[in-house]
């Protein structure tokens, strides 16, 4: 193999099931892969060419190994915690990524809101809170949403209806926050959607909008995702334009982004938050490809390697995912007989116990589908 044709090396931050599609895609592309994560839950340990049992937040230690290996790119998918490390290493090594500053901004819900307000991007009213004692200073009318500033997957998120319930919700959010900070924000009643983009050198490319179904209050854990959204073409255009503005406000210039919105009954649209990474829950890794034909995972790798080309979406299908838990126990029979449903692409029960969900980690399985129209399984 000549120097020009040497095997390229891709560093991947994280090694859980979330990163498995990324590792497998990189292998199929003929890339050498390095994975960094703790061993607990590291399903990619046996799949990557090299596995390093290092916390994904140990950015300087990871940087030194990446420098020694002379990596060609670094990335992650569906992980807010990993995104700043990706940006830090890439910035130090002169690789393609978001800036470290923008990655930190997108990883902190309070700083993100500040950037939105400064740029005139509509978002809920909010305040930062660092202790239960500060609950007495909250001047946002109830109901409110309390959430940690730096976590995802509905972890630590609670809808609070009255002042007397606020300290308990704040304590819960602070307990799971890495920085021990939470935000209290105005509750926006309305429809939930998410938006997937990919960016390269500051140009943003829209891919898809997802309709979301959640458990509702108090924790709003996702139970279903469906693509494309049933929004009108006019709403699609407006939301895509708003997402461009919001990404610019955060300085997110390279890679995947996942934006979450609420739309009120009178059609006011609010940006709830944006992650500088691909959407989880199979949205980025599976649903975008199934509904549009665009290989989003490969796109993330191509951005990291500096070989990105403009996305082509050449199919128009419906795709979606249903999650199994106690609230959706009827899905178990569908999972058990998945091979009888031509629409089902993949179905799996990941835990024998069906729990009442308070965060996404409580779910016990899933069904991914592709169909000519939005598909709903008939439950027994």
N, C-alpha and C positions, 0 to 999 in steps of 0.2 A: 504494500500500500504506500503510495507516494505521500509526501507531506500535504499536498493540496487535497488529497482524498482521504486524509486521516479521519478516523472515526471521531465524531463530535461527542462531547460530554455534556450532559444536562444534569444540573443539580436540582433536586426536588425537596422542598421544605415540607415535612410531614410525611407520615408513612401509614396513616390509618386507611380505612376503606375509602375515604374521600379521595385519596391520592391514587388509588389503584388504577382508575381509568387513565390517569396521566402516565404512570409508569408503563402500563401495557402499551399505550399508544407510542411512547418514546421507543420502546423495544421494537415495535413493528416498523418504526422509522429507521431502525438501525443505529440508534444512539446508545451511548454508554450512559448509565444512570447512577447517580449518587443520591441516596435518601438519608435525611437527617430527622431523627425523632427518638423519643423514648421507646423502649421495647414494648411496653404495655400497649396492646392494641395495634402494634405495628405489623399489619398484614402484608405490607410491601417488603418486609425484611428479606424474605426469600425470593423476591421478584427482581429487586434492583441488583445491579452489578456490585455496588458497594453499599453497605448500610452502616451508618454511624450513630450509635445510641447517645445522642446529644439532644438536649432540650432545644426546641425550635426557636426559643428566644435568646439562645446563646450566640448572638450574631457574630461576635469577634472570633470565637472558636470555629464557627462554621466558615467564616471568611478565610481563615488561614488554611483550612483543608481545601477549600475551593481554589485558593490561589496556588497551592501545591499541585493540585490536579489539573490546573490550567483549563478550567471549565469554559465552555462556549456559551452557556446560557443558564439561567436559574429561574424557577417559577414555582407556583403552587396553584391549586384550584380549591375553591370552596372553603377557605380558611382565613378568617380575619386575623387570627393571632400570628399566622405565618407571613402575612403580607409585608409587614415592616422589615422582617429579616431578609426577605427576597430583595426588597428595594435597597436595603443597606449594603448587602453584598454586591449587588449589581452596580450600584453607584461607585463603590470602591474599586471595582474591577473594570469599569468602563463598559458594562454590558447594558443591553436594552431592558429598561424597566421604568416604573414610576420613580420619581425622586423619593428619597427617604422622608423628606419633610411632608410630601403629599400623602405618603402611605400612613404616616402617623396621624395626619389630619383625618383621613378616611377611617381610621381605626378608633377614633374617639368621638362619640356621638355629640358631646358638648361642643368640641372644637368645630365639628362638622356643621352643627347648627349655626354657630357664629359665622362661618364662611358663607352659608346660604343667605343669612340675613344681610350680610355685607354686599352680596351679589344680587339681592332682590329676588332670590328663589323662594317661593312660598313654602313655609314649613310651620309646624305647630309652635305655639308659644312654649317656653321651656325655662328651666333654671337648674343650675348645678347644685348638688347637695352632697356633703361629705360626712355627715353624721346625723344620727337620729335626732339629736337636739335641734338641728336646723329645720326640722319639720314645721316648727312654729313660724318660720319665715316664709312659708309657701303662700303665694298670693295668686295662684292660678285657680280658677273656679273648678269645682268638682263636677263630674268625674275627671280623674287624671290617670295617666300611665306612668308607672315607675319602672325604670330599667337601669341596669349597670351601663356605664359609659363605654365599656370595652368588651362586651361579650355578644354572642350571637345564638341562633337556634332557640330563641324564646327563653333562654336561661335567665332566671331572675326577673322576668317581666310580669307585672301585675297591674290590673286595672283596679283603681281605688275609688270607691263611691263616696266616701265621707272622710272628714278630717281625723276621726278617731281610729281609722284603719291605716292611716298613712305611715305611722312609725313602724309597724310590722312589715309593710311592703318595702320601705326604705332599708330596714335592717336586712331583709332578704336579698335585695339588690347589692348592697354593700358587701355582703358576705361572699358573693361570687365574683365581684369585680376584682381584677388584678390591681387596679390603682385605688381601690376602696373609694370609688366615686360613683354617683348615680345621677340621673337626671329625672326630674319630675316635669312632665310635659302635658300640655292640653290634649284631652282625648278627642280625636277626630272620628266622628261616627261616619262610616261609609264603606264602600266597596274596596277590597284590597287587590292590588295587582303588583307585579314585579316586572322589571325591564332588563333585558340582557343586551349589553353592548360589547364590542371589542374595539380597542383604540390602538393606533400606531403612530408614533411621532406627533401626537397631538390631534390627529384626525380621528373622529369617532364614527363608528359604523354600527347602526342599529341592527339587531338580529331578530328579536322576538319579544312579545309581551305575554305574560302569564297571568291567568285568573287564579286566585287563591281561595281556598276554603279552609277556615280555621275552626278551632273549638270555641272561639269567641271568648268572652270574659270568663275568668279573670286573666288567663295566661296566653291566649291567642296562639296556640300551637297549630302548625299547619297539618291538615288532614288530607288535602287534595291540591294538586296543581294541574292546570289545563292550558294547552297552547293550541292555536292562537287564542288570544283574548277575544271576547265577543264585543269589544269596543268598536265604535264606528271608525271608518277611515279618517275622519276629521280628528277624532280623539287620538288615534294613533299618531298622526302628524304633530299634533300639539304636544303630546307626551314625549315624542322623540326630540322635538326642539327643546323642550324644557330639560330633558336629560342632558343634551349637549351643553346647555348653560350650567347645569349643576356639576357636570364633570370638569368643566373649565374652572368653576369656582373652587373646586378641590385640588386642581392641578393634576388630575389623573390623565396621563398622556399615553400610557402603554399598557396593553393587556386587557383582560376581561374586567367588566364591572357589572354589579348587580344592584339595581335601584328599586326601592320599595315605595309605593305610593298608596294614598287613600283618596277616593273620589266621593264627595258628599252627594246627598240626594239632589242638591241644587247645582251640581256639576262643578264645584270648586275642587281643584286638584292640589294636593299637598305632597311634597317630597318628604317622606318619613326618614329615610336614611339611604346611604349608598355605600356599598362595599367595594373596595378596589380589588375584587376577585370575582370569579365565576360563582353563580348561584348554586347553593347546595341542593339537597333533596332531589338529586338527579336532573335538576332543571338544566344546568349547563352541560353536564357530562352526557346526557341522553336525550332529554326532551327537545332541545334546540335542533339537534341532528335529525331526530325523527319527524319534526314538524316542518323543517326547512331544507334539509339535506346538507346543511353546512356543518362540517366537522369542527365544532367549537374547541374541543380539546387540542386538536392539531393546531388550530389557530393560535392558542395560547403558547404552544411550543414554538411555532414559527415567529411569533413576536419576540420571545426570549432569545432566539437564535439570530434575529435580524433578517429573517427570510420571509417575512409576512407579505402576502398578496391580498388584494381587496376581496372580501367574502362574496361568494356566489350562492344564492339560495335558489335551488332549482327544483324543489318539490313543494307542494302545498298539501300537507296532511294535518290531522289533529293528533296530538299526543298528550299524555298525562300520566300522573302517578297517584295512586291511592295508598294511604298508610293504614296499617293494621294496629289497633290498640283496643282497649276495652270499649271505647265509644263506637268503634267500627267493627265489632266482633264478627258481624256477618260476613266480612271479607275472607275469613278463614276458609270457608267452604269453597270460595272462588280460587284461592291460592292452592288448595288441595286438589282442585280439578282444573288447573290452569291450562293443561294441554288440550282441553276441549273448547277453549276460546281462541279463535284465530286472531283476535285483536291483541291478545296479551303477548308482549315481547319478552317480559321477564317477571317472575313472581317468586317471592321468597318469604318464608317465616323465619325470622332471625332469633326469636326467643319464644319459648313455650308459654311463658307467662304473659297475659294480656293485662297491661296496667292502665289506670286512669292517668292521662298524660298531663304533666306540668311543664315539660320541655321536650324538644324533639328526640332526645336520647331515650325517652320513655316508650317510644314506638317499637313495635315487635315484628314488623314485616312490611312488605310493599308489593304493589302490582304496577308495572309500567305497561302502557298500551300505546298502540298506533292504529288509527282508523281513519276512514274518510269523513267522519263527523265525530263530535264529542261523544265519547263512549261511557256508559254507566253500567256496571255489572249488575245482573239480577241476583239479589241476595236471597239465600234460602232461609 
